[in-house]
């Protein structure tokens, strides 16, 4: 059982787990309970295969979160067919889940995905004692842009900025998302303040080099961006909301100091 839990946390995760009940050490019920209580493994479908044939055993297994209960002795062809069906359902659910985490306009991660990733990243950094950094980014004077060029051009501007950010974000331990409106966020693990500030300066340069016209924006007449940065090694006493608020405050400071800059 302990070995099964360990394997379930490996990457890539299994699409389906066939689980016996009577095993050395912890039994299958306990394995199922632990997997379902852990956010990282809760979505993995579990099918019990057991010689325990009472209705109470089946009820308990399904109540713990298993999607099926197969009694021994079993027909291997029937088991394979049921496994195929459950895996197909899982893949459909995964596709729908992925679609629900993508911003429809820009094609990058949306606010829901950002919240999930940031919560998990904060938890992991707290547990491992490692750095986590956050950039809050806002397109300067975007309302003026929409008023001057129209909402169609505004949408195209958001898409181009999002694509540029997404191309910069290449590590698996990073996530760029549309936070809302003209605001974006970038989460980085194992990245300290000096490293994230260097990246923020790189982002500012990339956005400038897009040369998106903005006559009512910066003095250069092109689209620019303001960035607020927060970086820390979280502890159990610190709160994620305070971390986000720090990045927000630095973003407002960047705007107050003239925009087209990063503060952290």
C-alpha positions as CSV (number, residue, x, y, z in Angstrom):
1,X,0.0,0.0,0.0
2,X,2.7,2.5,0.9
3,X,4.5,1.7,-2.3
4,X,1.3,2.2,-4.3
5,X,0.9,5.7,-2.8
6,X,4.5,6.5,-3.6
7,X,4.0,5.5,-7.3
8,X,0.8,7.5,-7.6
9,X,2.7,10.7,-6.8
10,X,5.3,10.1,-9.6
11,X,5.2,11.9,-12.9
12,X,3.4,11.1,-15.1
13,X,0.6,10.0,-12.8
14,X,-1.4,6.9,-13.6
15,X,-4.7,7.2,-15.4
16,X,-6.3,4.5,-13.3
17,X,-5.4,2.5,-10.2
18,X,-6.5,-1.2,-9.7
19,X,-6.4,-1.7,-6.0
20,X,-6.7,-4.8,-3.9
21,X,-8.1,-4.5,-0.3
22,X,-6.2,-7.2,1.6
23,X,-2.4,-6.3,1.4
24,X,0.6,-6.4,3.7
25,X,0.8,-3.2,5.9
26,X,-2.0,-0.7,5.2
27,X,-5.0,-2.1,3.4
28,X,-6.7,-0.9,0.2
29,X,-9.3,1.1,2.0
30,X,-6.6,3.1,3.8
31,X,-4.7,3.6,0.5
32,X,-7.8,4.8,-1.2
33,X,-8.6,7.2,1.7
34,X,-5.1,8.8,1.6
35,X,-5.1,9.2,-2.2
36,X,-8.5,10.8,-2.2
37,X,-7.6,13.2,0.6
38,X,-4.5,14.4,-1.2
39,X,-5.2,17.1,-3.8
40,X,-2.4,15.8,-6.0
41,X,-3.9,12.3,-6.4
42,X,-7.6,12.9,-5.6
43,X,-8.6,12.9,-9.3
44,X,-7.0,9.5,-10.1
45,X,-9.8,6.9,-10.6
46,X,-9.6,3.9,-8.4
47,X,-11.1,0.4,-9.1
48,X,-11.2,-2.1,-6.2
49,X,-10.6,-5.7,-7.1
50,X,-11.2,-7.9,-4.1
51,X,-12.2,-11.3,-2.8
52,X,-14.3,-9.4,-0.2
53,X,-17.7,-10.0,-1.8
54,X,-20.2,-8.6,0.8
55,X,-22.4,-5.6,-0.1
56,X,-20.9,-3.8,2.9
57,X,-17.4,-4.1,1.5
58,X,-18.5,-2.8,-1.8
59,X,-20.4,0.1,-0.2
60,X,-17.4,1.1,1.8
61,X,-15.1,1.0,-1.2
62,X,-17.4,3.2,-3.3
63,X,-18.1,5.5,-0.3
64,X,-14.3,6.1,0.0
65,X,-14.3,7.4,-3.6
66,X,-13.6,4.4,-5.8
67,X,-15.4,4.4,-9.2
68,X,-15.9,0.7,-9.4
69,X,-15.7,-2.6,-7.4
70,X,-14.9,-5.8,-9.1
71,X,-15.3,-9.1,-7.1
72,X,-12.9,-12.0,-7.3
73,X,-12.9,-14.4,-9.1
74,X,-13.2,-12.1,-12.1
75,X,-13.2,-12.5,-15.9
76,X,-10.1,-10.8,-17.3
77,X,-11.9,-9.8,-20.6
78,X,-14.7,-8.0,-18.6
79,X,-12.1,-6.3,-16.4
80,X,-10.1,-5.1,-19.4
81,X,-13.3,-3.7,-21.0
82,X,-14.3,-1.9,-17.8
83,X,-10.8,-0.5,-17.5
84,X,-10.9,0.8,-21.1
85,X,-14.2,2.5,-20.4
86,X,-12.9,4.1,-17.2
87,X,-9.7,5.3,-18.9
88,X,-11.8,6.8,-21.8
89,X,-14.0,8.7,-19.3
90,X,-10.8,9.9,-17.4
91,X,-9.3,11.2,-20.7
92,X,-12.5,13.1,-21.5
93,X,-12.6,14.6,-18.1
94,X,-9.0,15.6,-18.3
95,X,-9.7,17.3,-21.7
96,X,-12.6,19.2,-20.2
97,X,-10.5,20.1,-17.2
98,X,-7.7,21.5,-19.4
99,X,-10.2,23.6,-21.4
100,X,-11.6,25.0,-18.2
101,X,-8.1,26.2,-17.2
102,X,-7.3,28.1,-20.4
103,X,-8.1,31.8,-21.0
104,X,-10.4,31.9,-24.1
105,X,-9.0,35.1,-25.5
106,X,-5.2,34.6,-25.1
107,X,-4.8,30.8,-25.0
108,X,-2.6,30.9,-21.9
109,X,-3.6,29.8,-18.3
110,X,-6.6,31.6,-16.8
111,X,-7.2,32.9,-13.3
112,X,-8.5,29.5,-12.0
113,X,-5.4,27.7,-13.2
114,X,-3.2,30.4,-11.6
115,X,-4.9,30.1,-8.3
116,X,-4.5,26.3,-8.3
117,X,-0.9,26.5,-9.3
118,X,0.0,29.2,-6.9
119,X,-1.6,27.5,-4.0
120,X,0.3,24.2,-4.8
121,X,3.5,26.1,-5.4
122,X,3.3,27.9,-2.1
123,X,2.6,24.7,-0.3
124,X,5.6,22.9,-1.9
125,X,7.9,25.8,-1.3
126,X,6.8,25.9,2.4
127,X,7.4,22.2,2.8
128,X,10.8,22.2,1.0
129,X,12.1,25.6,2.3
130,X,12.7,26.9,-1.2
131,X,12.2,30.2,-3.0
132,X,9.0,31.2,-4.7
133,X,8.6,34.4,-6.8
134,X,5.6,36.2,-8.3
135,X,5.4,38.9,-11.0
136,X,2.2,40.9,-11.3
137,X,2.2,42.6,-14.7
138,X,-0.1,45.3,-16.1
139,X,-0.2,46.8,-19.6
140,X,0.2,50.5,-19.2
141,X,-2.8,52.8,-20.0
142,X,-4.7,49.9,-21.6
143,X,-8.1,51.7,-21.2
144,X,-6.7,54.5,-23.3
145,X,-5.6,51.9,-25.8
146,X,-9.1,50.5,-26.1
147,X,-10.7,53.9,-26.3
148,X,-8.3,55.0,-29.0
149,X,-8.0,51.9,-31.1
150,X,-11.1,49.9,-30.3
151,X,-11.8,46.7,-28.5
152,X,-10.8,44.5,-31.4
153,X,-7.4,46.0,-31.4
154,X,-7.3,45.7,-27.7
155,X,-8.0,42.0,-27.9
156,X,-5.2,41.6,-30.4
157,X,-2.8,43.5,-28.2
158,X,-3.6,41.2,-25.2
159,X,-3.0,38.1,-27.4
160,X,0.4,39.4,-28.6
161,X,1.5,40.3,-25.1
162,X,0.3,36.9,-23.8
163,X,2.1,35.0,-26.6
164,X,5.3,37.0,-25.9
165,X,5.1,36.1,-22.2
166,X,4.3,32.5,-22.9
167,X,7.3,32.1,-25.2
168,X,9.6,33.4,-22.4
169,X,8.1,31.0,-19.9
170,X,9.8,27.7,-20.7
171,X,10.5,26.0,-17.4
172,X,8.1,23.4,-16.0
173,X,8.3,25.1,-12.6
174,X,6.9,28.4,-14.1
175,X,3.4,29.5,-15.0
176,X,2.2,32.6,-16.9
177,X,-1.5,33.4,-16.7
178,X,-4.0,36.1,-17.5
179,X,-5.0,37.5,-14.1
180,X,-7.8,39.5,-15.5
181,X,-8.4,42.3,-17.9
182,X,-5.0,43.6,-19.0
183,X,-3.2,42.1,-16.0
184,X,-1.0,39.0,-16.2
185,X,0.9,37.0,-13.5
186,X,4.0,34.9,-13.6
187,X,4.8,32.3,-10.8
188,X,8.3,30.9,-10.5
189,X,9.8,28.3,-8.2
190,X,13.4,28.1,-7.0
191,X,13.9,31.7,-8.1
192,X,15.1,34.4,-5.7
193,X,14.5,38.1,-5.9
194,X,17.7,38.9,-7.9
195,X,16.8,36.3,-10.5
196,X,13.2,37.4,-10.8
197,X,14.1,41.1,-11.1
198,X,16.5,40.2,-13.9
199,X,13.6,38.4,-15.6
200,X,11.3,41.3,-15.1
201,X,13.7,43.6,-16.9
202,X,13.9,41.1,-19.7
203,X,10.0,41.1,-19.9
204,X,9.9,44.9,-20.1
205,X,12.4,44.8,-23.1
206,X,10.4,42.0,-24.9
207,X,7.2,44.0,-24.6
208,X,8.8,47.1,-25.9
209,X,10.3,45.2,-28.9
210,X,6.8,44.2,-29.9
211,X,6.5,47.8,-31.1
212,X,2.7,47.8,-30.7
213,X,1.6,51.4,-31.4
214,X,0.1,53.2,-28.5
215,X,-0.1,56.9,-29.3
216,X,-1.9,57.7,-26.0
217,X,0.4,55.6,-23.9
218,X,4.1,56.1,-23.2
219,X,6.3,58.8,-24.5
220,X,7.7,56.4,-27.0
221,X,4.2,55.8,-28.5
222,X,4.3,52.0,-28.0
223,X,2.8,49.5,-25.6
224,X,4.7,49.1,-22.4
225,X,4.2,47.2,-19.1
226,X,4.5,47.8,-15.4
227,X,5.6,44.9,-13.1
228,X,5.4,44.3,-9.4
229,X,7.6,41.6,-7.9
230,X,7.5,39.5,-4.7
231,X,10.0,36.9,-3.7
232,X,10.3,34.8,-0.5
233,X,11.0,31.5,1.1
234,X,7.6,30.9,2.7
235,X,7.1,29.5,6.2
236,X,4.0,28.1,7.9
237,X,3.5,31.4,9.7
238,X,3.3,33.4,6.4
239,X,0.2,33.7,4.3
240,X,-0.1,33.4,0.6
241,X,-2.5,36.4,0.5
242,X,0.2,38.6,2.0
243,X,2.7,37.4,-0.7
244,X,0.2,38.3,-3.5
245,X,-0.5,41.7,-1.9
246,X,3.2,42.5,-1.8
247,X,3.5,41.9,-5.5
248,X,0.3,44.0,-6.0
249,X,1.7,46.9,-3.9
250,X,4.9,46.8,-5.9
251,X,2.9,46.9,-9.1
252,X,1.1,50.1,-8.0
253,X,4.4,51.6,-7.0
254,X,5.8,50.9,-10.5
255,X,2.8,52.7,-11.9
256,X,3.1,55.6,-9.5
257,X,6.8,56.0,-10.4
258,X,6.0,56.5,-14.1
259,X,5.2,53.0,-15.5
260,X,7.3,50.9,-17.9
261,X,9.4,49.6,-15.0
262,X,9.6,46.8,-12.5
263,X,9.6,47.3,-8.7
264,X,10.3,44.6,-6.1
